[in-house]
Amino acid sequence: MAKLQPQAVKQITEIVERYKDEPTPTMMILEDIQKEYGYIPLEVQELVSELTGVPVSDIYGVVTFYSFFSMVPKGKYVIGVCLGTACYVKGSQLVCDKFGELLGIKPGETTPDGLFTLDLLRCIGACAVAPAVSINGKVYPQVKVDNVKNIIEEYRAKEAN
């Protein structure tokens, strides 16, 4: 197992302890770790396995199956472009392509400055306002290719302040 900082081990141990009386705590533990750190690398999965007795292969399976878990750090702003049917038909792929072009990254990647990650989503439940983009939970309705630059600039301006 890779070496984790003592503070991280302590914090992860505390998260695991919160759910010691739950019959199936794995998802709750991983959700809390994801919220705290933004990702769940293999060395953290190994520690959770050691603390819970759940095989690391099972934990790895959960982390890689569910798209809301990540094994790599994400940017401060996670841009989720919905590619569900309603959004796709209304041009979300073009919107995604524009985000990628302006940020210089592909879906699943993070900008070198750590500010933006571009993710593809299957459906965010915003079909009535398709195409939709979600950034850290804020939904942008009816996004057009021409809106992308302004959306990026909005977040860059937040960082400048």
Phi and psi in radians as a Rosetta constraint file:
Dihedral C 1 N 2 CA 2 C 2 CIRCULARHARMONIC -1.131 0.35
Dihedral N 2 CA 2 C 2 N 3 CIRCULARHARMONIC 2.779 0.35
Dihedral C 2 N 3 CA 3 C 3 CIRCULARHARMONIC -1.463 0.35
Dihedral N 3 CA 3 C 3 N 4 CIRCULARHARMONIC 2.060 0.35
Dihedral C 3 N 4 CA 4 C 4 CIRCULARHARMONIC -1.664 0.35
Dihedral N 4 CA 4 C 4 N 5 CIRCULARHARMONIC 2.619 0.35
Dihedral C 4 N 5 CA 5 C 5 CIRCULARHARMONIC -1.104 0.35
Dihedral N 5 CA 5 C 5 N 6 CIRCULARHARMONIC 2.510 0.35
Dihedral C 5 N 6 CA 6 C 6 CIRCULARHARMONIC -0.961 0.35
Dihedral N 6 CA 6 C 6 N 7 CIRCULARHARMONIC -0.673 0.35
Dihedral C 6 N 7 CA 7 C 7 CIRCULARHARMONIC -1.106 0.35
Dihedral N 7 CA 7 C 7 N 8 CIRCULARHARMONIC -0.680 0.35
Dihedral C 7 N 8 CA 8 C 8 CIRCULARHARMONIC -1.159 0.35
Dihedral N 8 CA 8 C 8 N 9 CIRCULARHARMONIC -0.744 0.35
Dihedral C 8 N 9 CA 9 C 9 CIRCULARHARMONIC -1.048 0.35
Dihedral N 9 CA 9 C 9 N 10 CIRCULARHARMONIC -0.777 0.35
Dihedral C 9 N 10 CA 10 C 10 CIRCULARHARMONIC -1.063 0.35
Dihedral N 10 CA 10 C 10 N 11 CIRCULARHARMONIC -0.808 0.35
Dihedral C 10 N 11 CA 11 C 11 CIRCULARHARMONIC -1.168 0.35
Dihedral N 11 CA 11 C 11 N 12 CIRCULARHARMONIC -0.729 0.35
Dihedral C 11 N 12 CA 12 C 12 CIRCULARHARMONIC -1.156 0.35
Dihedral N 12 CA 12 C 12 N 13 CIRCULARHARMONIC -0.682 0.35
Dihedral C 12 N 13 CA 13 C 13 CIRCULARHARMONIC -1.066 0.35
Dihedral N 13 CA 13 C 13 N 14 CIRCULARHARMONIC -0.729 0.35
Dihedral C 13 N 14 CA 14 C 14 CIRCULARHARMONIC -1.097 0.35
Dihedral N 14 CA 14 C 14 N 15 CIRCULARHARMONIC -0.699 0.35
Dihedral C 14 N 15 CA 15 C 15 CIRCULARHARMONIC -1.088 0.35
Dihedral N 15 CA 15 C 15 N 16 CIRCULARHARMONIC -0.809 0.35
Dihedral C 15 N 16 CA 16 C 16 CIRCULARHARMONIC -1.071 0.35
Dihedral N 16 CA 16 C 16 N 17 CIRCULARHARMONIC -0.732 0.35
Dihedral C 16 N 17 CA 17 C 17 CIRCULARHARMONIC -1.066 0.35
Dihedral N 17 CA 17 C 17 N 18 CIRCULARHARMONIC -0.583 0.35
Dihedral C 17 N 18 CA 18 C 18 CIRCULARHARMONIC -0.984 0.35
Dihedral N 18 CA 18 C 18 N 19 CIRCULARHARMONIC -0.528 0.35
Dihedral C 18 N 19 CA 19 C 19 CIRCULARHARMONIC -1.952 0.35
Dihedral N 19 CA 19 C 19 N 20 CIRCULARHARMONIC 0.339 0.35
Dihedral C 19 N 20 CA 20 C 20 CIRCULARHARMONIC -1.093 0.35
Dihedral N 20 CA 20 C 20 N 21 CIRCULARHARMONIC -0.440 0.35
Dihedral C 20 N 21 CA 21 C 21 CIRCULARHARMONIC -1.660 0.35
Dihedral N 21 CA 21 C 21 N 22 CIRCULARHARMONIC 0.015 0.35
Dihedral C 21 N 22 CA 22 C 22 CIRCULARHARMONIC -1.413 0.35
Dihedral N 22 CA 22 C 22 N 23 CIRCULARHARMONIC 2.461 0.35
Dihedral C 22 N 23 CA 23 C 23 CIRCULARHARMONIC -1.218 0.35
Dihedral N 23 CA 23 C 23 N 24 CIRCULARHARMONIC -0.584 0.35
Dihedral C 23 N 24 CA 24 C 24 CIRCULARHARMONIC -2.382 0.35
Dihedral N 24 CA 24 C 24 N 25 CIRCULARHARMONIC 1.444 0.35
Dihedral C 24 N 25 CA 25 C 25 CIRCULARHARMONIC -1.523 0.35
Dihedral N 25 CA 25 C 25 N 26 CIRCULARHARMONIC -0.120 0.35
Dihedral C 25 N 26 CA 26 C 26 CIRCULARHARMONIC -0.946 0.35
Dihedral N 26 CA 26 C 26 N 27 CIRCULARHARMONIC -0.874 0.35
Dihedral C 26 N 27 CA 27 C 27 CIRCULARHARMONIC -1.078 0.35
Dihedral N 27 CA 27 C 27 N 28 CIRCULARHARMONIC -0.747 0.35
Dihedral C 27 N 28 CA 28 C 28 CIRCULARHARMONIC -1.130 0.35
Dihedral N 28 CA 28 C 28 N 29 CIRCULARHARMONIC -0.718 0.35
Dihedral C 28 N 29 CA 29 C 29 CIRCULARHARMONIC -1.095 0.35
Dihedral N 29 CA 29 C 29 N 30 CIRCULARHARMONIC -0.858 0.35
Dihedral C 29 N 30 CA 30 C 30 CIRCULARHARMONIC -1.133 0.35
Dihedral N 30 CA 30 C 30 N 31 CIRCULARHARMONIC -0.658 0.35
Dihedral C 30 N 31 CA 31 C 31 CIRCULARHARMONIC -1.079 0.35
Dihedral N 31 CA 31 C 31 N 32 CIRCULARHARMONIC -0.758 0.35
Dihedral C 31 N 32 CA 32 C 32 CIRCULARHARMONIC -1.148 0.35
Dihedral N 32 CA 32 C 32 N 33 CIRCULARHARMONIC -0.689 0.35
Dihedral C 32 N 33 CA 33 C 33 CIRCULARHARMONIC -1.158 0.35
Dihedral N 33 CA 33 C 33 N 34 CIRCULARHARMONIC -0.750 0.35
Dihedral C 33 N 34 CA 34 C 34 CIRCULARHARMONIC -1.053 0.35
Dihedral N 34 CA 34 C 34 N 35 CIRCULARHARMONIC -0.759 0.35
Dihedral C 34 N 35 CA 35 C 35 CIRCULARHARMONIC -1.098 0.35
Dihedral N 35 CA 35 C 35 N 36 CIRCULARHARMONIC -0.694 0.35
Dihedral C 35 N 36 CA 36 C 36 CIRCULARHARMONIC -1.278 0.35
Dihedral N 36 CA 36 C 36 N 37 CIRCULARHARMONIC -0.769 0.35
Dihedral C 36 N 37 CA 37 C 37 CIRCULARHARMONIC -1.902 0.35
Dihedral N 37 CA 37 C 37 N 38 CIRCULARHARMONIC -0.324 0.35
Dihedral C 37 N 38 CA 38 C 38 CIRCULARHARMONIC 1.549 0.35
Dihedral N 38 CA 38 C 38 N 39 CIRCULARHARMONIC -0.167 0.35
Dihedral C 38 N 39 CA 39 C 39 CIRCULARHARMONIC -2.884 0.35
Dihedral N 39 CA 39 C 39 N 40 CIRCULARHARMONIC 2.929 0.35
Dihedral C 39 N 40 CA 40 C 40 CIRCULARHARMONIC -2.309 0.35
Dihedral N 40 CA 40 C 40 N 41 CIRCULARHARMONIC 1.495 0.35
Dihedral C 40 N 41 CA 41 C 41 CIRCULARHARMONIC -1.202 0.35
Dihedral N 41 CA 41 C 41 N 42 CIRCULARHARMONIC 2.911 0.35
Dihedral C 41 N 42 CA 42 C 42 CIRCULARHARMONIC -1.004 0.35
Dihedral N 42 CA 42 C 42 N 43 CIRCULARHARMONIC -0.681 0.35
Dihedral C 42 N 43 CA 43 C 43 CIRCULARHARMONIC -1.124 0.35
Dihedral N 43 CA 43 C 43 N 44 CIRCULARHARMONIC -0.522 0.35
Dihedral C 43 N 44 CA 44 C 44 CIRCULARHARMONIC -1.282 0.35
Dihedral N 44 CA 44 C 44 N 45 CIRCULARHARMONIC -0.699 0.35
Dihedral C 44 N 45 CA 45 C 45 CIRCULARHARMONIC -1.059 0.35
Dihedral N 45 CA 45 C 45 N 46 CIRCULARHARMONIC -0.685 0.35
Dihedral C 45 N 46 CA 46 C 46 CIRCULARHARMONIC -1.134 0.35
Dihedral N 46 CA 46 C 46 N 47 CIRCULARHARMONIC -0.693 0.35
Dihedral C 46 N 47 CA 47 C 47 CIRCULARHARMONIC -1.145 0.35
Dihedral N 47 CA 47 C 47 N 48 CIRCULARHARMONIC -0.761 0.35
Dihedral C 47 N 48 CA 48 C 48 CIRCULARHARMONIC -1.069 0.35
Dihedral N 48 CA 48 C 48 N 49 CIRCULARHARMONIC -0.698 0.35
Dihedral C 48 N 49 CA 49 C 49 CIRCULARHARMONIC -1.058 0.35
Dihedral N 49 CA 49 C 49 N 50 CIRCULARHARMONIC -0.825 0.35
Dihedral C 49 N 50 CA 50 C 50 CIRCULARHARMONIC -1.057 0.35
Dihedral N 50 CA 50 C 50 N 51 CIRCULARHARMONIC -0.714 0.35
Dihedral C 50 N 51 CA 51 C 51 CIRCULARHARMONIC -1.347 0.35
Dihedral N 51 CA 51 C 51 N 52 CIRCULARHARMONIC -0.502 0.35
Dihedral C 51 N 52 CA 52 C 52 CIRCULARHARMONIC -1.830 0.35
Dihedral N 52 CA 52 C 52 N 53 CIRCULARHARMONIC -0.358 0.35
Dihedral C 52 N 53 CA 53 C 53 CIRCULARHARMONIC 1.456 0.35
Dihedral N 53 CA 53 C 53 N 54 CIRCULARHARMONIC 0.012 0.35
Dihedral C 53 N 54 CA 54 C 54 CIRCULARHARMONIC -1.393 0.35
Dihedral N 54 CA 54 C 54 N 55 CIRCULARHARMONIC 2.261 0.35
Dihedral C 54 N 55 CA 55 C 55 CIRCULARHARMONIC -0.973 0.35
Dihedral N 55 CA 55 C 55 N 56 CIRCULARHARMONIC 2.438 0.35
Dihedral C 55 N 56 CA 56 C 56 CIRCULARHARMONIC -1.042 0.35
Dihedral N 56 CA 56 C 56 N 57 CIRCULARHARMONIC -0.518 0.35
Dihedral C 56 N 57 CA 57 C 57 CIRCULARHARMONIC -1.117 0.35
Dihedral N 57 CA 57 C 57 N 58 CIRCULARHARMONIC -0.631 0.35
Dihedral C 57 N 58 CA 58 C 58 CIRCULARHARMONIC -1.206 0.35
Dihedral N 58 CA 58 C 58 N 59 CIRCULARHARMONIC -0.732 0.35
Dihedral C 58 N 59 CA 59 C 59 CIRCULARHARMONIC -1.134 0.35
Dihedral N 59 CA 59 C 59 N 60 CIRCULARHARMONIC -0.782 0.35
Dihedral C 59 N 60 CA 60 C 60 CIRCULARHARMONIC -1.038 0.35
Dihedral N 60 CA 60 C 60 N 61 CIRCULARHARMONIC -0.708 0.35
Dihedral C 60 N 61 CA 61 C 61 CIRCULARHARMONIC -1.054 0.35
Dihedral N 61 CA 61 C 61 N 62 CIRCULARHARMONIC -0.715 0.35
Dihedral C 61 N 62 CA 62 C 62 CIRCULARHARMONIC -1.173 0.35
Dihedral N 62 CA 62 C 62 N 63 CIRCULARHARMONIC -0.825 0.35
Dihedral C 62 N 63 CA 63 C 63 CIRCULARHARMONIC -1.085 0.35
Dihedral N 63 CA 63 C 63 N 64 CIRCULARHARMONIC -0.684 0.35
Dihedral C 63 N 64 CA 64 C 64 CIRCULARHARMONIC -1.473 0.35
Dihedral N 64 CA 64 C 64 N 65 CIRCULARHARMONIC -0.328 0.35
Dihedral C 64 N 65 CA 65 C 65 CIRCULARHARMONIC -1.382 0.35
Dihedral N 65 CA 65 C 65 N 66 CIRCULARHARMONIC -0.788 0.35
Dihedral C 65 N 66 CA 66 C 66 CIRCULARHARMONIC -1.545 0.35
Dihedral N 66 CA 66 C 66 N 67 CIRCULARHARMONIC 2.209 0.35
Dihedral C 66 N 67 CA 67 C 67 CIRCULARHARMONIC -1.202 0.35
Dihedral N 67 CA 67 C 67 N 68 CIRCULARHARMONIC -0.322 0.35
Dihedral C 67 N 68 CA 68 C 68 CIRCULARHARMONIC -1.395 0.35
Dihedral N 68 CA 68 C 68 N 69 CIRCULARHARMONIC -0.151 0.35
Dihedral C 68 N 69 CA 69 C 69 CIRCULARHARMONIC -1.673 0.35
Dihedral N 69 CA 69 C 69 N 70 CIRCULARHARMONIC 2.608 0.35
Dihedral C 69 N 70 CA 70 C 70 CIRCULARHARMONIC -2.406 0.35
Dihedral N 70 CA 70 C 70 N 71 CIRCULARHARMONIC 2.533 0.35
Dihedral C 70 N 71 CA 71 C 71 CIRCULARHARMONIC -1.716 0.35
Dihedral N 71 CA 71 C 71 N 72 CIRCULARHARMONIC -0.072 0.35
Dihedral C 71 N 72 CA 72 C 72 CIRCULARHARMONIC -2.210 0.35
Dihedral N 72 CA 72 C 72 N 73 CIRCULARHARMONIC 2.654 0.35
Dihedral C 72 N 73 CA 73 C 73 CIRCULARHARMONIC -1.076 0.35
Dihedral N 73 CA 73 C 73 N 74 CIRCULARHARMONIC 2.520 0.35
Dihedral C 73 N 74 CA 74 C 74 CIRCULARHARMONIC -1.891 0.35
Dihedral N 74 CA 74 C 74 N 75 CIRCULARHARMONIC 2.885 0.35
Dihedral C 74 N 75 CA 75 C 75 CIRCULARHARMONIC -1.210 0.35
Dihedral N 75 CA 75 C 75 N 76 CIRCULARHARMONIC 2.927 0.35
Dihedral C 75 N 76 CA 76 C 76 CIRCULARHARMONIC -1.054 0.35
Dihedral N 76 CA 76 C 76 N 77 CIRCULARHARMONIC -0.636 0.35
Dihedral C 76 N 77 CA 77 C 77 CIRCULARHARMONIC -2.039 0.35
Dihedral N 77 CA 77 C 77 N 78 CIRCULARHARMONIC 2.019 0.35
Dihedral C 77 N 78 CA 78 C 78 CIRCULARHARMONIC -1.710 0.35
Dihedral N 78 CA 78 C 78 N 79 CIRCULARHARMONIC 1.987 0.35
Dihedral C 78 N 79 CA 79 C 79 CIRCULARHARMONIC -1.621 0.35
Dihedral N 79 CA 79 C 79 N 80 CIRCULARHARMONIC 1.977 0.35
Dihedral C 79 N 80 CA 80 C 80 CIRCULARHARMONIC -1.851 0.35
Dihedral N 80 CA 80 C 80 N 81 CIRCULARHARMONIC 1.986 0.35
Dihedral C 80 N 81 CA 81 C 81 CIRCULARHARMONIC -1.695 0.35
Dihedral N 81 CA 81 C 81 N 82 CIRCULARHARMONIC 2.114 0.35
Dihedral C 81 N 82 CA 82 C 82 CIRCULARHARMONIC -1.289 0.35
Dihedral N 82 CA 82 C 82 N 83 CIRCULARHARMONIC 2.231 0.35
Dihedral C 82 N 83 CA 83 C 83 CIRCULARHARMONIC -2.025 0.35
Dihedral N 83 CA 83 C 83 N 84 CIRCULARHARMONIC 0.401 0.35
Dihedral C 83 N 84 CA 84 C 84 CIRCULARHARMONIC -1.092 0.35
Dihedral N 84 CA 84 C 84 N 85 CIRCULARHARMONIC 2.914 0.35
Dihedral C 84 N 85 CA 85 C 85 CIRCULARHARMONIC -0.941 0.35
Dihedral N 85 CA 85 C 85 N 86 CIRCULARHARMONIC -0.896 0.35
Dihedral C 85 N 86 CA 86 C 86 CIRCULARHARMONIC -1.068 0.35
Dihedral N 86 CA 86 C 86 N 87 CIRCULARHARMONIC -0.760 0.35
Dihedral C 86 N 87 CA 87 C 87 CIRCULARHARMONIC -1.196 0.35
Dihedral N 87 CA 87 C 87 N 88 CIRCULARHARMONIC -0.743 0.35
Dihedral C 87 N 88 CA 88 C 88 CIRCULARHARMONIC -1.077 0.35
Dihedral N 88 CA 88 C 88 N 89 CIRCULARHARMONIC -0.791 0.35
Dihedral C 88 N 89 CA 89 C 89 CIRCULARHARMONIC -1.075 0.35
Dihedral N 89 CA 89 C 89 N 90 CIRCULARHARMONIC -0.522 0.35
Dihedral C 89 N 90 CA 90 C 90 CIRCULARHARMONIC -1.649 0.35
Dihedral N 90 CA 90 C 90 N 91 CIRCULARHARMONIC 0.207 0.35
Dihedral C 90 N 91 CA 91 C 91 CIRCULARHARMONIC 1.804 0.35
Dihedral N 91 CA 91 C 91 N 92 CIRCULARHARMONIC 0.340 0.35
Dihedral C 91 N 92 CA 92 C 92 CIRCULARHARMONIC -1.149 0.35
Dihedral N 92 CA 92 C 92 N 93 CIRCULARHARMONIC -0.476 0.35
Dihedral C 92 N 93 CA 93 C 93 CIRCULARHARMONIC -1.128 0.35
Dihedral N 93 CA 93 C 93 N 94 CIRCULARHARMONIC -0.684 0.35
Dihedral C 93 N 94 CA 94 C 94 CIRCULARHARMONIC -1.143 0.35
Dihedral N 94 CA 94 C 94 N 95 CIRCULARHARMONIC -0.653 0.35
Dihedral C 94 N 95 CA 95 C 95 CIRCULARHARMONIC -1.108 0.35
Dihedral N 95 CA 95 C 95 N 96 CIRCULARHARMONIC -0.795 0.35
Dihedral C 95 N 96 CA 96 C 96 CIRCULARHARMONIC -1.045 0.35
Dihedral N 96 CA 96 C 96 N 97 CIRCULARHARMONIC -0.804 0.35
Dihedral C 96 N 97 CA 97 C 97 CIRCULARHARMONIC -1.034 0.35
Dihedral N 97 CA 97 C 97 N 98 CIRCULARHARMONIC -0.672 0.35
Dihedral C 97 N 98 CA 98 C 98 CIRCULARHARMONIC -1.196 0.35
Dihedral N 98 CA 98 C 98 N 99 CIRCULARHARMONIC -0.752 0.35
Dihedral C 98 N 99 CA 99 C 99 CIRCULARHARMONIC -0.996 0.35
Dihedral N 99 CA 99 C 99 N 100 CIRCULARHARMONIC -0.829 0.35
Dihedral C 99 N 100 CA 100 C 100 CIRCULARHARMONIC -1.052 0.35
Dihedral N 100 CA 100 C 100 N 101 CIRCULARHARMONIC -0.757 0.35
Dihedral C 100 N 101 CA 101 C 101 CIRCULARHARMONIC -1.090 0.35
Dihedral N 101 CA 101 C 101 N 102 CIRCULARHARMONIC -0.858 0.35
Dihedral C 101 N 102 CA 102 C 102 CIRCULARHARMONIC -1.231 0.35
Dihedral N 102 CA 102 C 102 N 103 CIRCULARHARMONIC -0.537 0.35
Dihedral C 102 N 103 CA 103 C 103 CIRCULARHARMONIC -1.604 0.35
Dihedral N 103 CA 103 C 103 N 104 CIRCULARHARMONIC -0.246 0.35
Dihedral C 103 N 104 CA 104 C 104 CIRCULARHARMONIC 1.269 0.35
Dihedral N 104 CA 104 C 104 N 105 CIRCULARHARMONIC 0.510 0.35
Dihedral C 104 N 105 CA 105 C 105 CIRCULARHARMONIC -2.357 0.35
Dihedral N 105 CA 105 C 105 N 106 CIRCULARHARMONIC 2.861 0.35
Dihedral C 105 N 106 CA 106 C 106 CIRCULARHARMONIC -1.822 0.35
Dihedral N 106 CA 106 C 106 N 107 CIRCULARHARMONIC 2.836 0.35
Dihedral C 106 N 107 CA 107 C 107 CIRCULARHARMONIC -0.929 0.35
Dihedral N 107 CA 107 C 107 N 108 CIRCULARHARMONIC 2.364 0.35
Dihedral C 107 N 108 CA 108 C 108 CIRCULARHARMONIC 1.613 0.35
Dihedral N 108 CA 108 C 108 N 109 CIRCULARHARMONIC -0.122 0.35
Dihedral C 108 N 109 CA 109 C 109 CIRCULARHARMONIC -1.815 0.35
Dihedral N 109 CA 109 C 109 N 110 CIRCULARHARMONIC 2.865 0.35
Dihedral C 109 N 110 CA 110 C 110 CIRCULARHARMONIC -2.127 0.35
Dihedral N 110 CA 110 C 110 N 111 CIRCULARHARMONIC 2.474 0.35
Dihedral C 110 N 111 CA 111 C 111 CIRCULARHARMONIC -1.093 0.35
Dihedral N 111 CA 111 C 111 N 112 CIRCULARHARMONIC 2.616 0.35
Dihedral C 111 N 112 CA 112 C 112 CIRCULARHARMONIC -0.983 0.35
Dihedral N 112 CA 112 C 112 N 113 CIRCULARHARMONIC -0.501 0.35
Dihedral C 112 N 113 CA 113 C 113 CIRCULARHARMONIC -1.405 0.35
Dihedral N 113 CA 113 C 113 N 114 CIRCULARHARMONIC -0.032 0.35
Dihedral C 113 N 114 CA 114 C 114 CIRCULARHARMONIC 1.298 0.35
Dihedral N 114 CA 114 C 114 N 115 CIRCULARHARMONIC 0.221 0.35
Dihedral C 114 N 115 CA 115 C 115 CIRCULARHARMONIC -1.482 0.35
Dihedral N 115 CA 115 C 115 N 116 CIRCULARHARMONIC -0.726 0.35
Dihedral C 115 N 116 CA 116 C 116 CIRCULARHARMONIC -2.213 0.35
Dihedral N 116 CA 116 C 116 N 117 CIRCULARHARMONIC 2.448 0.35
Dihedral C 116 N 117 CA 117 C 117 CIRCULARHARMONIC -2.121 0.35
Dihedral N 117 CA 117 C 117 N 118 CIRCULARHARMONIC 2.404 0.35
Dihedral C 117 N 118 CA 118 C 118 CIRCULARHARMONIC -1.857 0.35
Dihedral N 118 CA 118 C 118 N 119 CIRCULARHARMONIC 2.063 0.35
Dihedral C 118 N 119 CA 119 C 119 CIRCULARHARMONIC -2.103 0.35
Dihedral N 119 CA 119 C 119 N 120 CIRCULARHARMONIC 2.644 0.35
Dihedral C 119 N 120 CA 120 C 120 CIRCULARHARMONIC -1.796 0.35
Dihedral N 120 CA 120 C 120 N 121 CIRCULARHARMONIC 2.331 0.35
Dihedral C 120 N 121 CA 121 C 121 CIRCULARHARMONIC -2.039 0.35
Dihedral N 121 CA 121 C 121 N 122 CIRCULARHARMONIC 2.593 0.35
Dihedral C 121 N 122 CA 122 C 122 CIRCULARHARMONIC -1.443 0.35
Dihedral N 122 CA 122 C 122 N 123 CIRCULARHARMONIC -0.669 0.35
Dihedral C 122 N 123 CA 123 C 123 CIRCULARHARMONIC -2.928 0.35
Dihedral N 123 CA 123 C 123 N 124 CIRCULARHARMONIC 2.305 0.35
Dihedral C 123 N 124 CA 124 C 124 CIRCULARHARMONIC -1.950 0.35
Dihedral N 124 CA 124 C 124 N 125 CIRCULARHARMONIC 0.149 0.35
Dihedral C 124 N 125 CA 125 C 125 CIRCULARHARMONIC 1.306 0.35
Dihedral N 125 CA 125 C 125 N 126 CIRCULARHARMONIC 0.432 0.35
Dihedral C 125 N 126 CA 126 C 126 CIRCULARHARMONIC -2.063 0.35
Dihedral N 126 CA 126 C 126 N 127 CIRCULARHARMONIC 0.667 0.35
Dihedral C 126 N 127 CA 127 C 127 CIRCULARHARMONIC -1.008 0.35
Dihedral N 127 CA 127 C 127 N 128 CIRCULARHARMONIC -0.593 0.35
Dihedral C 127 N 128 CA 128 C 128 CIRCULARHARMONIC -1.185 0.35
Dihedral N 128 CA 128 C 128 N 129 CIRCULARHARMONIC -0.341 0.35
Dihedral C 128 N 129 CA 129 C 129 CIRCULARHARMONIC -2.068 0.35
Dihedral N 129 CA 129 C 129 N 130 CIRCULARHARMONIC 0.540 0.35
Dihedral C 129 N 130 CA 130 C 130 CIRCULARHARMONIC -1.156 0.35
Dihedral N 130 CA 130 C 130 N 131 CIRCULARHARMONIC 2.588 0.35
Dihedral C 130 N 131 CA 131 C 131 CIRCULARHARMONIC -1.387 0.35
Dihedral N 131 CA 131 C 131 N 132 CIRCULARHARMONIC 2.456 0.35
Dihedral C 131 N 132 CA 132 C 132 CIRCULARHARMONIC -1.991 0.35
Dihedral N 132 CA 132 C 132 N 133 CIRCULARHARMONIC 2.570 0.35
Dihedral C 132 N 133 CA 133 C 133 CIRCULARHARMONIC -2.241 0.35
Dihedral N 133 CA 133 C 133 N 134 CIRCULARHARMONIC 2.428 0.35
Dihedral C 133 N 134 CA 134 C 134 CIRCULARHARMONIC -2.038 0.35
Dihedral N 134 CA 134 C 134 N 135 CIRCULARHARMONIC 2.273 0.35
Dihedral C 134 N 135 CA 135 C 135 CIRCULARHARMONIC -2.179 0.35
Dihedral N 135 CA 135 C 135 N 136 CIRCULARHARMONIC 1.935 0.35
Dihedral C 135 N 136 CA 136 C 136 CIRCULARHARMONIC 0.858 0.35
Dihedral N 136 CA 136 C 136 N 137 CIRCULARHARMONIC 0.704 0.35
Dihedral C 136 N 137 CA 137 C 137 CIRCULARHARMONIC 1.630 0.35
Dihedral N 137 CA 137 C 137 N 138 CIRCULARHARMONIC -0.277 0.35
Dihedral C 137 N 138 CA 138 C 138 CIRCULARHARMONIC -1.485 0.35
Dihedral N 138 CA 138 C 138 N 139 CIRCULARHARMONIC 2.169 0.35
Dihedral C 138 N 139 CA 139 C 139 CIRCULARHARMONIC -1.646 0.35
Dihedral N 139 CA 139 C 139 N 140 CIRCULARHARMONIC 2.263 0.35
Dihedral C 139 N 140 CA 140 C 140 CIRCULARHARMONIC -1.790 0.35
Dihedral N 140 CA 140 C 140 N 141 CIRCULARHARMONIC 2.038 0.35
Dihedral C 140 N 141 CA 141 C 141 CIRCULARHARMONIC -1.515 0.35
Dihedral N 141 CA 141 C 141 N 142 CIRCULARHARMONIC 2.669 0.35
Dihedral C 141 N 142 CA 142 C 142 CIRCULARHARMONIC 0.811 0.35
Dihedral N 142 CA 142 C 142 N 143 CIRCULARHARMONIC 0.878 0.35
Dihedral C 142 N 143 CA 143 C 143 CIRCULARHARMONIC -1.308 0.35
Dihedral N 143 CA 143 C 143 N 144 CIRCULARHARMONIC 2.280 0.35
Dihedral C 143 N 144 CA 144 C 144 CIRCULARHARMONIC -1.909 0.35
Dihedral N 144 CA 144 C 144 N 145 CIRCULARHARMONIC 2.805 0.35
Dihedral C 144 N 145 CA 145 C 145 CIRCULARHARMONIC -0.947 0.35
Dihedral N 145 CA 145 C 145 N 146 CIRCULARHARMONIC -0.672 0.35
Dihedral C 145 N 146 CA 146 C 146 CIRCULARHARMONIC -1.171 0.35
Dihedral N 146 CA 146 C 146 N 147 CIRCULARHARMONIC -0.304 0.35
Dihedral C 146 N 147 CA 147 C 147 CIRCULARHARMONIC -1.474 0.35
Dihedral N 147 CA 147 C 147 N 148 CIRCULARHARMONIC -0.344 0.35
Dihedral C 147 N 148 CA 148 C 148 CIRCULARHARMONIC -1.033 0.35
Dihedral N 148 CA 148 C 148 N 149 CIRCULARHARMONIC -0.827 0.35
Dihedral C 148 N 149 CA 149 C 149 CIRCULARHARMONIC -1.025 0.35
Dihedral N 149 CA 149 C 149 N 150 CIRCULARHARMONIC -0.754 0.35
Dihedral C 149 N 150 CA 150 C 150 CIRCULARHARMONIC -1.152 0.35
Dihedral N 150 CA 150 C 150 N 151 CIRCULARHARMONIC -0.638 0.35
Dihedral C 150 N 151 CA 151 C 151 CIRCULARHARMONIC -1.122 0.35
Dihedral N 151 CA 151 C 151 N 152 CIRCULARHARMONIC -0.802 0.35
Dihedral C 151 N 152 CA 152 C 152 CIRCULARHARMONIC -1.081 0.35
Dihedral N 152 CA 152 C 152 N 153 CIRCULARHARMONIC -0.778 0.35
Dihedral C 152 N 153 CA 153 C 153 CIRCULARHARMONIC -1.089 0.35
Dihedral N 153 CA 153 C 153 N 154 CIRCULARHARMONIC -0.582 0.35
Dihedral C 153 N 154 CA 154 C 154 CIRCULARHARMONIC -1.020 0.35
Dihedral N 154 CA 154 C 154 N 155 CIRCULARHARMONIC -0.768 0.35
Dihedral C 154 N 155 CA 155 C 155 CIRCULARHARMONIC -1.334 0.35
Dihedral N 155 CA 155 C 155 N 156 CIRCULARHARMONIC -0.609 0.35
Dihedral C 155 N 156 CA 156 C 156 CIRCULARHARMONIC -1.126 0.35
Dihedral N 156 CA 156 C 156 N 157 CIRCULARHARMONIC -0.650 0.35
Dihedral C 156 N 157 CA 157 C 157 CIRCULARHARMONIC -1.130 0.35
Dihedral N 157 CA 157 C 157 N 158 CIRCULARHARMONIC -0.641 0.35
Dihedral C 157 N 158 CA 158 C 158 CIRCULARHARMONIC -1.034 0.35
Dihedral N 158 CA 158 C 158 N 159 CIRCULARHARMONIC -0.661 0.35
Dihedral C 158 N 159 CA 159 C 159 CIRCULARHARMONIC -1.279 0.35
Dihedral N 159 CA 159 C 159 N 160 CIRCULARHARMONIC -0.509 0.35
Dihedral C 159 N 160 CA 160 C 160 CIRCULARHARMONIC -1.302 0.35
Dihedral N 160 CA 160 C 160 N 161 CIRCULARHARMONIC -0.409 0.35
